[in-house]
Amino acid sequence: MTEQQLKIAVVGAGGKMGMRVSDNLQHSSHDVGYVENSTAGQQRTLDAGRSLTESTTAVRDADVVILAVPDVALGPVSAQLVP
């Protein structure tokens, strides 16, 4: 069985959960957009060898969107990404 290549957006890619998810996805054949708001998270993402993508660009055509953000941020982040 061959793996289907998906377009995946990881929102919160530089946080604890986002880094773990991104570590796994980085070694896959998927097209992954890494989104991070905080300066420290952006630096962690870049230090891991990943490129940052704007949220609207990453989410627009994604097959899968992973919201790796704190529980309290799920509502506001979802509202921002899904008008």
Backbone as XML, in Angstrom:
<?xml version="1.0"?>
<chain id="A" units="angstrom">
  <residue number="1" name="MET">
    <atom name="N" x="0.842" y="-1.166" z="0.000"/>
    <atom name="CA" x="0.000" y="0.000" z="0.000"/>
    <atom name="C" x="0.895" y="1.239" z="0.000"/>
  </residue>
  <residue number="2" name="THR">
    <atom name="N" x="0.601" y="2.206" z="-0.842"/>
    <atom name="CA" x="1.365" y="3.438" z="-0.875"/>
    <atom name="C" x="0.663" y="4.496" z="-0.042"/>
  </residue>
  <residue number="3" name="GLU">
    <atom name="N" x="1.459" y="5.341" z="0.540"/>
    <atom name="CA" x="0.938" y="6.403" z="1.389"/>
    <atom name="C" x="0.471" y="7.559" z="0.514"/>
  </residue>
  <residue number="4" name="GLN">
    <atom name="N" x="-0.741" y="8.047" z="0.777"/>
    <atom name="CA" x="-1.254" y="9.194" z="0.047"/>
    <atom name="C" x="-0.593" y="10.449" z="0.601"/>
  </residue>
  <residue number="5" name="GLN">
    <atom name="N" x="-0.107" y="11.301" z="-0.286"/>
    <atom name="CA" x="0.498" y="12.543" z="0.159"/>
    <atom name="C" x="-0.601" y="13.553" z="0.427"/>
  </residue>
  <residue number="6" name="LEU">
    <atom name="N" x="-0.601" y="14.090" z="1.637"/>
    <atom name="CA" x="-1.590" y="15.074" z="2.047"/>
    <atom name="C" x="-0.932" y="16.423" z="2.251"/>
  </residue>
  <residue number="7" name="LYS">
    <atom name="N" x="-1.736" y="17.467" z="2.161"/>
    <atom name="CA" x="-1.283" y="18.797" z="2.534"/>
    <atom name="C" x="-1.767" y="19.015" z="3.964"/>
  </residue>
  <residue number="8" name="ILE">
    <atom name="N" x="-0.830" y="19.228" z="4.886"/>
    <atom name="CA" x="-1.133" y="19.332" z="6.302"/>
    <atom name="C" x="-0.649" y="20.678" z="6.835"/>
  </residue>
  <residue number="9" name="ALA">
    <atom name="N" x="-1.470" y="21.326" z="7.640"/>
    <atom name="CA" x="-1.093" y="22.564" z="8.322"/>
    <atom name="C" x="-0.993" y="22.263" z="9.810"/>
  </residue>
  <residue number="10" name="VAL">
    <atom name="N" x="0.144" y="22.602" z="10.412"/>
    <atom name="CA" x="0.313" y="22.463" z="11.856"/>
    <atom name="C" x="0.320" y="23.874" z="12.441"/>
  </residue>
  <residue number="11" name="VAL">
    <atom name="N" x="-0.767" y="24.228" z="13.096"/>
    <atom name="CA" x="-0.900" y="25.544" z="13.718"/>
    <atom name="C" x="-0.437" y="25.398" z="15.166"/>
  </residue>
  <residue number="12" name="GLY">
    <atom name="N" x="0.569" y="26.183" z="15.537"/>
    <atom name="CA" x="1.183" y="26.036" z="16.848"/>
    <atom name="C" x="2.388" y="25.122" z="16.769"/>
  </residue>
  <residue number="13" name="ALA">
    <atom name="N" x="3.049" y="25.145" z="15.628"/>
    <atom name="CA" x="4.136" y="24.209" z="15.336"/>
    <atom name="C" x="5.336" y="24.350" z="16.260"/>
  </residue>
  <residue number="14" name="GLY">
    <atom name="N" x="5.502" y="25.491" z="16.919"/>
    <atom name="CA" x="6.668" y="25.707" z="17.761"/>
    <atom name="C" x="6.450" y="25.441" z="19.230"/>
  </residue>
  <residue number="15" name="GLY">
    <atom name="N" x="5.242" y="25.020" z="19.617"/>
    <atom name="CA" x="4.964" y="24.702" z="21.017"/>
    <atom name="C" x="5.328" y="23.261" z="21.330"/>
  </residue>
  <residue number="16" name="LYS">
    <atom name="N" x="5.069" y="22.852" z="22.578"/>
    <atom name="CA" x="5.435" y="21.488" z="22.992"/>
    <atom name="C" x="4.763" y="20.430" z="22.121"/>
  </residue>
  <residue number="17" name="MET">
    <atom name="N" x="3.444" y="20.482" z="22.020"/>
    <atom name="CA" x="2.723" y="19.490" z="21.220"/>
    <atom name="C" x="3.052" y="19.677" z="19.739"/>
  </residue>
  <residue number="18" name="GLY">
    <atom name="N" x="3.098" y="20.916" z="19.292"/>
    <atom name="CA" x="3.382" y="21.191" z="17.891"/>
    <atom name="C" x="4.739" y="20.694" z="17.451"/>
  </residue>
  <residue number="19" name="MET">
    <atom name="N" x="5.735" y="20.810" z="18.307"/>
    <atom name="CA" x="7.073" y="20.314" z="17.965"/>
    <atom name="C" x="7.079" y="18.795" z="17.849"/>
  </residue>
  <residue number="20" name="ARG">
    <atom name="N" x="6.367" y="18.102" z="18.731"/>
    <atom name="CA" x="6.327" y="16.635" z="18.651"/>
    <atom name="C" x="5.631" y="16.179" z="17.371"/>
  </residue>
  <residue number="21" name="VAL">
    <atom name="N" x="4.504" y="16.806" z="17.059"/>
    <atom name="CA" x="3.779" y="16.459" z="15.835"/>
    <atom name="C" x="4.642" y="16.778" z="14.617"/>
  </residue>
  <residue number="22" name="SER">
    <atom name="N" x="5.251" y="17.953" z="14.628"/>
    <atom name="CA" x="6.074" y="18.390" z="13.503"/>
    <atom name="C" x="7.295" y="17.505" z="13.305"/>
  </residue>
  <residue number="23" name="ASP">
    <atom name="N" x="7.890" y="17.036" z="14.418"/>
    <atom name="CA" x="9.034" y="16.121" z="14.306"/>
    <atom name="C" x="8.651" y="14.892" z="13.492"/>
  </residue>
  <residue number="24" name="ASN">
    <atom name="N" x="7.484" y="14.348" z="13.757"/>
    <atom name="CA" x="7.034" y="13.159" z="13.034"/>
    <atom name="C" x="6.683" y="13.475" z="11.586"/>
  </residue>
  <residue number="25" name="LEU">
    <atom name="N" x="6.010" y="14.576" z="11.365"/>
    <atom name="CA" x="5.587" y="14.921" z="10.008"/>
    <atom name="C" x="6.760" y="15.333" z="9.115"/>
  </residue>
  <residue number="26" name="GLN">
    <atom name="N" x="7.806" y="15.873" z="9.708"/>
    <atom name="CA" x="8.960" y="16.323" z="8.930"/>
    <atom name="C" x="9.588" y="15.170" z="8.155"/>
  </residue>
  <residue number="27" name="HIS">
    <atom name="N" x="9.454" y="13.958" z="8.674"/>
    <atom name="CA" x="10.064" y="12.793" z="8.029"/>
    <atom name="C" x="9.076" y="12.020" z="7.160"/>
  </residue>
  <residue number="28" name="SER">
    <atom name="N" x="7.918" y="12.612" z="6.919"/>
    <atom name="CA" x="6.919" y="11.963" z="6.072"/>
    <atom name="C" x="6.998" y="12.536" z="4.660"/>
  </residue>
  <residue number="29" name="SER">
    <atom name="N" x="6.188" y="11.998" z="3.788"/>
    <atom name="CA" x="6.146" y="12.506" z="2.414"/>
    <atom name="C" x="5.088" y="13.597" z="2.242"/>
  </residue>
  <residue number="30" name="HIS">
    <atom name="N" x="4.436" y="13.970" z="3.326"/>
    <atom name="CA" x="3.372" y="14.970" z="3.254"/>
    <atom name="C" x="3.936" y="16.375" z="3.039"/>
  </residue>
  <residue number="31" name="ASP">
    <atom name="N" x="3.123" y="17.227" z="2.456"/>
    <atom name="CA" x="3.446" y="18.641" z="2.279"/>
    <atom name="C" x="2.920" y="19.358" z="3.519"/>
  </residue>
  <residue number="32" name="VAL">
    <atom name="N" x="3.839" y="19.805" z="4.383"/>
    <atom name="CA" x="3.441" y="20.358" z="5.676"/>
    <atom name="C" x="3.755" y="21.842" z="5.742"/>
  </residue>
  <residue number="33" name="GLY">
    <atom name="N" x="2.765" y="22.623" z="6.185"/>
    <atom name="CA" x="2.951" y="24.043" z="6.457"/>
    <atom name="C" x="3.022" y="24.233" z="7.962"/>
  </residue>
  <residue number="34" name="TYR">
    <atom name="N" x="4.097" y="24.846" z="8.439"/>
    <atom name="CA" x="4.303" y="25.051" z="9.869"/>
    <atom name="C" x="3.951" y="26.495" z="10.225"/>
  </residue>
  <residue number="35" name="VAL">
    <atom name="N" x="2.970" y="26.655" z="11.105"/>
    <atom name="CA" x="2.466" y="27.971" z="11.496"/>
    <atom name="C" x="2.767" y="28.190" z="12.973"/>
  </residue>
  <residue number="36" name="GLU">
    <atom name="N" x="3.337" y="29.329" z="13.302"/>
    <atom name="CA" x="3.613" y="29.659" z="14.705"/>
    <atom name="C" x="3.517" y="31.163" z="14.893"/>
  </residue>
  <residue number="37" name="ASN">
    <atom name="N" x="2.831" y="31.569" z="15.956"/>
    <atom name="CA" x="2.611" y="32.981" z="16.263"/>
    <atom name="C" x="3.710" y="33.590" z="17.117"/>
  </residue>
  <residue number="38" name="SER">
    <atom name="N" x="4.148" y="32.869" z="18.133"/>
    <atom name="CA" x="5.091" y="33.444" z="19.098"/>
    <atom name="C" x="6.507" y="33.491" z="18.526"/>
  </residue>
  <residue number="39" name="THR">
    <atom name="N" x="7.253" y="34.492" z="18.969"/>
    <atom name="CA" x="8.632" y="34.649" z="18.510"/>
    <atom name="C" x="9.485" y="33.462" z="18.932"/>
  </residue>
  <residue number="40" name="ALA">
    <atom name="N" x="9.345" y="33.021" z="20.181"/>
    <atom name="CA" x="10.134" y="31.881" z="20.666"/>
    <atom name="C" x="9.779" y="30.615" z="19.889"/>
  </residue>
  <residue number="41" name="GLY">
    <atom name="N" x="8.493" y="30.394" z="19.635"/>
    <atom name="CA" x="8.053" y="29.225" z="18.874"/>
    <atom name="C" x="8.531" y="29.278" z="17.437"/>
  </residue>
  <residue number="42" name="GLN">
    <atom name="N" x="8.535" y="30.464" z="16.866"/>
    <atom name="CA" x="9.051" y="30.617" z="15.506"/>
    <atom name="C" x="10.523" y="30.233" z="15.459"/>
  </residue>
  <residue number="43" name="GLN">
    <atom name="N" x="11.279" y="30.668" z="16.457"/>
    <atom name="CA" x="12.707" y="30.344" z="16.490"/>
    <atom name="C" x="12.931" y="28.846" z="16.659"/>
  </residue>
  <residue number="44" name="ARG">
    <atom name="N" x="12.138" y="28.186" z="17.531"/>
    <atom name="CA" x="12.263" y="26.728" z="17.701"/>
    <atom name="C" x="11.964" y="26.008" z="16.392"/>
  </residue>
  <residue number="45" name="THR">
    <atom name="N" x="10.952" y="26.488" z="15.669"/>
    <atom name="CA" x="10.583" y="25.878" z="14.390"/>
    <atom name="C" x="11.723" y="26.022" z="13.385"/>
  </residue>
  <residue number="46" name="LEU">
    <atom name="N" x="12.279" y="27.217" z="13.302"/>
    <atom name="CA" x="13.397" y="27.458" z="12.379"/>
    <atom name="C" x="14.633" y="26.663" z="12.790"/>
  </residue>
  <residue number="47" name="ASP">
    <atom name="N" x="14.901" y="26.591" z="14.092"/>
    <atom name="CA" x="16.058" y="25.832" z="14.585"/>
    <atom name="C" x="15.930" y="24.341" z="14.255"/>
  </residue>
  <residue number="48" name="ALA">
    <atom name="N" x="14.693" y="23.861" z="14.123"/>
    <atom name="CA" x="14.457" y="22.455" z="13.784"/>
    <atom name="C" x="14.579" y="22.209" z="12.275"/>
  </residue>
  <residue number="49" name="GLY">
    <atom name="N" x="14.893" y="23.266" z="11.523"/>
    <atom name="CA" x="15.080" y="23.112" z="10.084"/>
    <atom name="C" x="13.804" y="23.207" z="9.271"/>
  </residue>
  <residue number="50" name="ARG">
    <atom name="N" x="12.767" y="23.791" z="9.867"/>
    <atom name="CA" x="11.486" y="23.925" z="9.174"/>
    <atom name="C" x="11.257" y="25.372" z="8.763"/>
  </residue>
  <residue number="51" name="SER">
    <atom name="N" x="10.515" y="25.552" z="7.691"/>
    <atom name="CA" x="10.143" y="26.888" z="7.229"/>
    <atom name="C" x="8.785" y="27.250" z="7.810"/>
  </residue>
  <residue number="52" name="LEU">
    <atom name="N" x="8.609" y="28.520" z="8.105"/>
    <atom name="CA" x="7.324" y="29.002" z="8.603"/>
    <atom name="C" x="6.423" y="29.396" z="7.441"/>
  </residue>
  <residue number="53" name="THR">
    <atom name="N" x="5.137" y="29.186" z="7.620"/>
    <atom name="CA" x="4.133" y="29.528" z="6.624"/>
    <atom name="C" x="3.067" y="30.383" z="7.293"/>
  </residue>
  <residue number="54" name="GLU">
    <atom name="N" x="2.557" y="31.367" z="6.590"/>
    <atom name="CA" x="1.448" y="32.176" z="7.109"/>
    <atom name="C" x="0.230" y="31.280" z="7.300"/>
  </residue>
  <residue number="55" name="SER">
    <atom name="N" x="-0.543" y="31.545" z="8.330"/>
    <atom name="CA" x="-1.677" y="30.674" z="8.661"/>
    <atom name="C" x="-2.690" y="30.570" z="7.526"/>
  </residue>
  <residue number="56" name="THR">
    <atom name="N" x="-3.039" y="31.693" z="6.899"/>
    <atom name="CA" x="-4.047" y="31.633" z="5.839"/>
    <atom name="C" x="-3.557" y="30.815" z="4.649"/>
  </residue>
  <residue number="57" name="THR">
    <atom name="N" x="-2.276" y="30.918" z="4.346"/>
    <atom name="CA" x="-1.693" y="30.144" z="3.248"/>
    <atom name="C" x="-1.674" y="28.660" z="3.592"/>
  </residue>
  <residue number="58" name="ALA">
    <atom name="N" x="-1.250" y="28.340" z="4.810"/>
    <atom name="CA" x="-1.130" y="26.933" z="5.217"/>
    <atom name="C" x="-2.484" y="26.241" z="5.287"/>
  </residue>
  <residue number="59" name="VAL">
    <atom name="N" x="-3.492" y="26.953" z="5.750"/>
    <atom name="CA" x="-4.811" y="26.346" z="5.989"/>
    <atom name="C" x="-5.676" y="26.309" z="4.739"/>
  </residue>
  <residue number="60" name="ARG">
    <atom name="N" x="-5.478" y="27.253" z="3.846"/>
    <atom name="CA" x="-6.364" y="27.434" z="2.689"/>
    <atom name="C" x="-6.660" y="26.148" z="1.923"/>
  </residue>
  <residue number="61" name="ASP">
    <atom name="N" x="-5.663" y="25.411" z="1.532"/>
    <atom name="CA" x="-5.862" y="24.208" z="0.725"/>
    <atom name="C" x="-5.495" y="22.923" z="1.468"/>
  </residue>
  <residue number="62" name="ALA">
    <atom name="N" x="-5.389" y="23.008" z="2.791"/>
    <atom name="CA" x="-4.955" y="21.843" z="3.571"/>
    <atom name="C" x="-6.020" y="20.752" z="3.583"/>
  </residue>
  <residue number="63" name="ASP">
    <atom name="N" x="-5.555" y="19.517" z="3.494"/>
    <atom name="CA" x="-6.428" y="18.364" z="3.677"/>
    <atom name="C" x="-6.673" y="18.121" z="5.159"/>
  </residue>
  <residue number="64" name="VAL">
    <atom name="N" x="-5.660" y="18.446" z="5.973"/>
    <atom name="CA" x="-5.721" y="18.237" z="7.418"/>
    <atom name="C" x="-5.146" y="19.480" z="8.094"/>
  </residue>
  <residue number="65" name="VAL">
    <atom name="N" x="-5.843" y="19.974" z="9.123"/>
    <atom name="CA" x="-5.338" y="21.082" z="9.929"/>
    <atom name="C" x="-5.215" y="20.583" z="11.363"/>
  </residue>
  <residue number="66" name="ILE">
    <atom name="N" x="-4.016" y="20.667" z="11.900"/>
    <atom name="CA" x="-3.765" y="20.259" z="13.283"/>
    <atom name="C" x="-3.623" y="21.522" z="14.114"/>
  </residue>
  <residue number="67" name="LEU">
    <atom name="N" x="-4.511" y="21.677" z="15.097"/>
    <atom name="CA" x="-4.457" y="22.831" z="15.992"/>
    <atom name="C" x="-3.705" y="22.424" z="17.254"/>
  </residue>
  <residue number="68" name="ALA">
    <atom name="N" x="-2.405" y="22.610" z="17.231"/>
    <atom name="CA" x="-1.549" y="22.264" z="18.360"/>
    <atom name="C" x="-1.367" y="23.499" z="19.229"/>
  </residue>
  <residue number="69" name="VAL">
    <atom name="N" x="-2.473" y="23.982" z="19.752"/>
    <atom name="CA" x="-2.489" y="25.201" z="20.559"/>
    <atom name="C" x="-3.091" y="24.881" z="21.920"/>
  </residue>
  <residue number="70" name="PRO">
    <atom name="N" x="-2.841" y="25.732" z="22.920"/>
    <atom name="CA" x="-3.447" y="25.504" z="24.233"/>
    <atom name="C" x="-4.975" y="25.489" z="24.151"/>
  </residue>
  <residue number="71" name="ASP">
    <atom name="N" x="-5.590" y="24.747" z="25.048"/>
    <atom name="CA" x="-7.059" y="24.632" z="25.065"/>
    <atom name="C" x="-7.744" y="25.991" z="25.049"/>
  </residue>
  <residue number="72" name="VAL">
    <atom name="N" x="-7.237" y="26.935" z="25.818"/>
    <atom name="CA" x="-7.873" y="28.252" z="25.907"/>
    <atom name="C" x="-7.770" y="29.035" z="24.603"/>
  </residue>
  <residue number="73" name="ALA">
    <atom name="N" x="-6.878" y="28.635" z="23.714"/>
    <atom name="CA" x="-6.708" y="29.325" z="22.437"/>
    <atom name="C" x="-7.483" y="28.681" z="21.299"/>
  </residue>
  <residue number="74" name="LEU">
    <atom name="N" x="-8.059" y="27.506" z="21.525"/>
    <atom name="CA" x="-8.760" y="26.804" z="20.441"/>
    <atom name="C" x="-9.881" y="27.642" z="19.823"/>
  </residue>
  <residue number="75" name="GLY">
    <atom name="N" x="-10.692" y="28.273" z="20.650"/>
    <atom name="CA" x="-11.801" y="29.087" z="20.145"/>
    <atom name="C" x="-11.327" y="30.251" z="19.304"/>
  </residue>
  <residue number="76" name="PRO">
    <atom name="N" x="-10.462" y="31.110" z="19.861"/>
    <atom name="CA" x="-9.993" y="32.258" z="19.075"/>
    <atom name="C" x="-9.235" y="31.868" z="17.807"/>
  </residue>
  <residue number="77" name="VAL">
    <atom name="N" x="-8.399" y="30.838" z="17.889"/>
    <atom name="CA" x="-7.622" y="30.419" z="16.715"/>
    <atom name="C" x="-8.567" y="29.853" z="15.657"/>
  </residue>
  <residue number="78" name="SER">
    <atom name="N" x="-9.518" y="29.046" z="16.071"/>
    <atom name="CA" x="-10.497" y="28.491" z="15.123"/>
    <atom name="C" x="-11.294" y="29.594" z="14.457"/>
  </residue>
  <residue number="79" name="ALA">
    <atom name="N" x="-11.729" y="30.577" z="15.237"/>
    <atom name="CA" x="-12.496" y="31.700" z="14.688"/>
    <atom name="C" x="-11.681" y="32.497" z="13.669"/>
  </residue>
  <residue number="80" name="GLN">
    <atom name="N" x="-10.405" y="32.621" z="13.932"/>
    <atom name="CA" x="-9.533" y="33.351" z="13.012"/>
    <atom name="C" x="-9.334" y="32.587" z="11.708"/>
  </residue>
  <residue number="81" name="LEU">
    <atom name="N" x="-9.191" y="31.274" z="11.794"/>
    <atom name="CA" x="-8.882" y="30.467" z="10.616"/>
    <atom name="C" x="-10.108" y="30.073" z="9.801"/>
  </residue>
  <residue number="82" name="VAL">
    <atom name="N" x="-11.268" y="29.972" z="10.463"/>
    <atom name="CA" x="-12.497" y="29.549" z="9.789"/>
    <atom name="C" x="-13.539" y="30.646" z="9.976"/>
  </residue>
  <residue number="83" name="PRO">
    <atom name="N" x="-13.582" y="31.573" z="9.009"/>
    <atom name="CA" x="-14.539" y="32.687" z="9.160"/>
    <atom name="C" x="-15.994" y="32.207" z="9.150"/>
  </residue>
</chain>
